[in-house]
C-alpha cells in the first residue's frame, strides 16, 4: 500500500506545476545539474537531475499525470506561487496545498501539505507535509544527458518518457 500512497502524495505535492493556466505558468529551472532534497515524516531522499527546459517540463507533466487530479490550480503570489490540488488513485484521495518559491535559476523550494483520505485503518498519518529543496549545482557532468536522474547510490535513470 505504500507505493500508491507515495505516488498520491507526490502527485498532490507536484501535480499543479504541470497543469497550470498560461497566466500562472511556472518558469522552468535553469539548465544544469540540480539536487533535490525531499523531507517528509518518512525521512529524507536526495537525488540529482541533469535538466534542460524540455526535461524540466516533461518531469512536471509526468508527475501531474501520476494520478487523476480534478483540481490543479497554481496562482501567482507576491513571493512565488500557491498551489491547490485534488487527486485520486483508486480509493485514495489527496487534497493538497502548497507554496513554491525561489528564483528558478539557482534554487526552488516546494512546501506542501497533503491530506490523504481513503486509507485503511492504521496505515499511517492522514496528513503529509513535504518540503523539497532544489538547488542548482552547476553544469551537468561528463556523460550526463538532460533527463538523467542520479540517485543516492550513484545509479543513473532517465526521466520516464525521456530516451537515454
N, C-alpha and C positions, 0 to 999 in steps of 0.2 A: 504494500500500500504506500510505501514511502516515495516511490517513483512518481505516481500520479500527483501526490501532494507536492512534491518538489517542482514538477512541471507546472502545476497550477499556481503555486506561489511565485515561481519565476515569471510566468505569464502575467500574473497580477502586478508584479513589480515592473515589468518592462513592456507589456503589450502596447500601451498607449504610444510610446515613441514611434512605433512602426505604422500607426494608423491615425495620423493627425490631419486636421484641416490645413489647407495651404497657408492660411494666415497665422497659424501657430506651429509651423514647421520647425522641428528641431534642427539645429545645424549639425553637419557631420563633423566628426572629430578630425583633427589634422592627421594627415598620413604619417605612418611610422609605427613603432613598436609601443604598444600600450600595455600597462599592467593593471589588472583589476583585482582588488581585494574585496571579497564579499563576506560580510559578517552577518550571521543570524544566530539565534539561540542554539542552533546545532553546531556552531563552530565557525571557523574561518577557512575560506578557499581562495587560493591565489592562482591566477592564470595570466599569461601574456598573449597578446594577439597582434600580429602584423596586419595593419589595415591600410586601405585606401578608401576613397569616397564610396566606391561601389560595394566593397565588402562590409563597410560600416553600415550602410543602408540595408544590405542583404541580411546581416546578422539581426538587426532590429525587426525586419519583416518576418524572418523565420520564427523568432521568439513570439511575435504577435500572433502568428498562426498556430502556436502550440496548443491553444485552447480556443473554444468557441466563446468569443467575447462579444456581448451585446452592447457593451459600452467601452469606448476607448477615447477618452477626452483629454486633450492637452490644452492648457491655457497659459499664455504668456503672462508672467508676473513681473513686478519691478526687479526681482532678484534672480529670475530664471523661468522655470516652468512648473505648473502644478498639474498633476495627472489624476484621473479617476478612471477606474476600470471595473467591469463586472464580467467575469469569465466563468465558464463551466466546463468540466471534464467529467463525464459520467455523472455520478451522484454528487460530486463535489462542486461547490460554488465558491469563488473567491471574489470578494469586493475589496478593492484596493484604492488607496490614496497615496500620492507621493509628491516629492519635490525633487526637481533636477536643477542643479546649479553648476556653475563653472564656466570657463571661457571656451571650452571645446578645442582649444589649441594645446594646452598643457595639462588640464585636469577637468574632470567632470565627476560630480558626486550625485548619486541617486539614493534617496532615502524613502522607503515605502513602509506602509503598514497595511497588511492584508488580513482580512477576516475570512477564515475558512468555515464553511458550514457543510453539512452532509457527511462529516467524518464519523467513523464507527466510534462507539463509546470507548474511552481510554486510549485513543490514538494520538494523544499529544495536544499541544496548545492549539486553540482555535484562532488565535491572533498571532501573526508572524511579522516581526519587524526585520527589515533587511536594509543594510547600508552597504552600498557598493562604491568604493573609492577607485576612480580610474585616473591614471597619470601617464603622460607620455614620457617614455624613457629615451627616445631619440629615433634614429632611423632603424629600419628593420635590419636584422643581422644578415651576414652572408648566407646565402641559400634559402632564406626565408622569403615566402611569397605572400602577397596580400591574401588574407583569409586564413593563414596558418594560425592555429591556436597552440601555444606551447604550455603544456600542463605542468603541475608542480614537480612531477617526476622527470621532466625534460622531454617526454614524448611529444610528438607533433601530430595534430589532427587538423584537417581543413575544416573551415566553417561548412556546415551541411549545405549542400547545393552549390559549393564552390569547387571547381575542378582543381586537382593538385598537379 
